Amino acid sequence: MIGVPRWDVLLAIAAGGALGSLARYGLSVAIPHARGEFAVATLLTNALGCLLIGVLMAVLTTTARPHHLLRPFLGVGILGGFTTFSTFVTDTLDAATTGRLVGSLAYLAASVVLCLTAVAAGLAATRVVRKGR
């Protein structure tokens, strides 16, 4: 039925989201930056998350019957909690408003290019590996 919550799916997303958010926080503590500086931790987090999303999507689309909680737990939960569009936008805006417009634009471009490349690389590499099996 439409509209009836699937508690197993919601719990998988919540558990994954908690783990992904903790991992993101850990990376931000390991590689801190001041307001307006180039946000290396956020860039690495989003690029790694995009690479892993590419891997996950390749696995899900090449597996005959993936477990029904795999995408909610790993994709929506862990990787959704790990990657962060809002922090990317905040970091970009902070750099621009603190007088680092060129750095802000470089961060914006690097994020988009690196993340798109990471998703494509994750998809392609995983398909090659899975095809070789």
NORCOR-V238030 format. One record per residue. N is the residue number from 1. RES is the residue in one small letter. PHI is phi in radians with two decimals (999 if undefined). Layout:
BEGIN
N;RES;PHI + N;RES;PHI
END
This chain:
BEGIN
1;m;999 + 2;i;-1.35 + 3;g;1.63 + 4;v;-1.56 + 5;p;-1.17 + 6;r;-1.67 + 7;w;-1.10 + 8;d;-1.14 + 9;v;-1.20 + 10;l;-1.09 + 11;l;-1.19 + 12;a;-1.12 + 13;i;-1.13 + 14;a;-1.09 + 15;a;-1.13 + 16;g;-1.11 + 17;g;-1.07 + 18;a;-1.11 + 19;l;-1.15 + 20;g;-1.13 + 21;s;-1.15 + 22;l;-1.12 + 23;a;-1.14 + 24;r;-1.10 + 25;y;-1.07 + 26;g;-1.04 + 27;l;-1.19 + 28;s;-1.20 + 29;v;-1.31 + 30;a;-1.21 + 31;i;-2.25 + 32;p;-1.30 + 33;h;-2.56 + 34;a;-1.39 + 35;r;-0.98 + 36;g;1.57 + 37;e;-1.37 + 38;f;-1.08 + 39;a;-1.53 + 40;v;-1.05 + 41;a;-1.06 + 42;t;-1.16 + 43;l;-1.08 + 44;l;-1.13 + 45;t;-1.03 + 46;n;-1.19 + 47;a;-1.16 + 48;l;-1.09 + 49;g;-1.06 + 50;c;-1.17 + 51;l;-1.03 + 52;l;-1.20 + 53;i;-1.15 + 54;g;-1.07 + 55;v;-1.07 + 56;l;-1.05 + 57;m;-1.14 + 58;a;-1.13 + 59;v;-1.12 + 60;l;-1.12 + 61;t;-1.47 + 62;t;-2.00 + 63;t;-1.77 + 64;a;-0.99 + 65;r;-2.45 + 66;p;-1.17 + 67;h;-1.00 + 68;h;-1.16 + 69;l;-1.74 + 70;l;-1.10 + 71;r;-1.16 + 72;p;-1.06 + 73;f;-1.24 + 74;l;-1.39 + 75;g;-1.32 + 76;v;-1.30 + 77;g;-1.33 + 78;i;-1.07 + 79;l;-1.27 + 80;g;-1.18 + 81;g;-1.32 + 82;f;-1.35 + 83;t;-1.35 + 84;t;-2.63 + 85;f;-1.23 + 86;s;-1.12 + 87;t;-1.21 + 88;f;-0.99 + 89;v;-1.15 + 90;t;-1.09 + 91;d;-1.07 + 92;t;-1.10 + 93;l;-1.14 + 94;d;-1.04 + 95;a;-1.10 + 96;a;-1.18 + 97;t;-1.40 + 98;t;-1.80 + 99;g;1.52 + 100;r;-1.94 + 101;l;-1.11 + 102;v;-1.11 + 103;g;-1.09 + 104;s;-1.09 + 105;l;-1.18 + 106;a;-1.12 + 107;y;-1.11 + 108;l;-1.05 + 109;a;-1.14 + 110;a;-1.06 + 111;s;-1.10 + 112;v;-1.13 + 113;v;-1.13 + 114;l;-1.10 + 115;c;-1.23 + 116;l;-1.12 + 117;t;-1.11 + 118;a;-1.13 + 119;v;-1.09 + 120;a;-1.08 + 121;a;-1.14 + 122;g;-1.07 + 123;l;-1.08 + 124;a;-1.12 + 125;a;-1.10 + 126;t;-1.18 + 127;r;-1.12 + 128;v;-1.12 + 129;v;-1.11 + 130;r;-1.21 + 131;k;-1.23 + 132;g;-1.27 + 133;r;-1.28
END
